[in-house]
Amino acid sequence: MPIYSQKVMEHFMNPRNVGEIENADGIGEEGNPVCGDMMTFYIKVKNGRLEDVKYKTFGCGAAIAVSSMVSEMAKGKTLKEALKITPKLVADELEGLPKNKFHCSNLGAQALQKAIEDYQKKQAGGKV
Amino acid sequence: MKKVYLDNNSTTPLLPEVRDAMLPYLAEYFGNPSCLHEWGDAPREAIETARNQVASLIGAGPEEIIFTSSGTESNNFAVKGLAMAQQKKGKHIVVSAIEHFSVLNSAKTLEKMGFSYTTVPVDKVGLVDPEKVRKAIREDTTVVSIMHANGEVGTLQPIKEIAAITKGKGIVFHTDAVATAGTIPVNVKELGVDALSLAGNMFYGPKGVGALWLKRGTRIMPLLDGGVQEGGRRAGTENVPGIVGLGKAAELGKAQMTVRNEQMVKLRDRLIRELPARIDHVIVTGHAQNRLPGHASFCVEFVEGESMLMLLSSKGIAVTSGSACTSRSLLASHVLLAMGLPHEIAQGSLLFGLGINNTADDVDYVLEVLPPIVERLRQMSPLYSKFMKQGKGG
């Protein structure tokens, strides 16, 4: 049996929304090359919604599929809704991840969260 | 789709001649070789034929061959069994930093039992310096275990030179020859070792069978207690079909070695020359020439090994990687780290194990397919975009 679900393979082979956003409203980075996976998420916010979500990912098949899935799940959502995306929900949407990959590769939700926090910090800074 | 198997370092395919030799022992010759009636005769004889074939492959005496279940068992048996048998003399052993886990973890287990061990480092091409082995040896050292070649980086070790150092010191020198026996000439007398491990599935024999060669007169403590199979040193009813297959593979390996390697070295050298020429920021790991004939290993910077492996697999190409993500333990290869490669580079490890079935077409196919895969992964790699920005920004 292959180690990855069909859904993981599909996203790995055809990842959605890959790239960077110039002048992004928020940037979030998670992971490091020592553990093997690293993701940077970029967001564009308009009227409290994630107008665009892009990312760059260094890592295994699971890490790439997770990034792709998170970008799909988050796009168009309000910030509040997007913050509710958890690693568990991402894994479920991907029809499961291998047990040993759940923690190390499933960093997309955290990276997105960091990008949103980065945006919120900038907003707060701007108002002061 | 074209299928190209380039993972002969993980396991080799079973040769049809080997399979044919094994089949009767899975059918009519099912008897237990320990039995004295007629059913025991053919299996017993077959085991002794295989013992001769394996002995002949490595220039040893047949009575010095102990059949085991794998290279891993042979290594466990050697390291633990030799250390235990000599514990009244001393309780210190020496290993290298790039040994297989079956050696390294055996040393760790011995440590828990009151032994101690010293790990000898390697240089950046994965070579053990014999002088460092000399320095690691103490009064109470009883076993030195240094592999003949490392399966991950292919570098061949100076076993003869190390044997010259251990000689006359009352030390038993074991070498893990799982990557070399049946593949390149291995002669225990020329190497000067006292014990040597080999495994059938590394040279077109079956899985689940290996052997430990032990120089006549060398004491070892059995790992398995039971009956008196294998001269009382390895109990358990023999894996007759496996042993027969190992013997046949040894015979064919010896006879065909020169021809096999001539072709493989050409393909290997083409990969080692062409991949770095076609893809920027590719490092050849291990020794450039002094390496296994079918072995080409690289680190591709800014990308991760498993994603390369999977994209190659989607094109019908089988390779392996020493990246953290590929390993079940999620740790980067201890071999690459011991050679001083930083984690982020070790993560881009890619390992090609050529075999006797590979052709120049296969290598051309890899050279055609891999560059766009690397390019695609680099386009989505945050490490690569950082590098490009820094590089361009000065």
Interface residues (C-beta under 8 A of the other chain):
Chain A: F12 M13 P15 V18 G19 E20 E29 P33 V34 C35 G36 D37 M38 M39 T40 K56 T57 F58 G59 C60 G61 A62 A63 I64 N100 K101 C104 S105
Chain B: F302 V303 E304 E306 S307 M310 S314 S323 A324 C325 T326 R328 L330 A332 H343 E344 Q347 Q379 M380 S381 P382 L383 Y384 S385
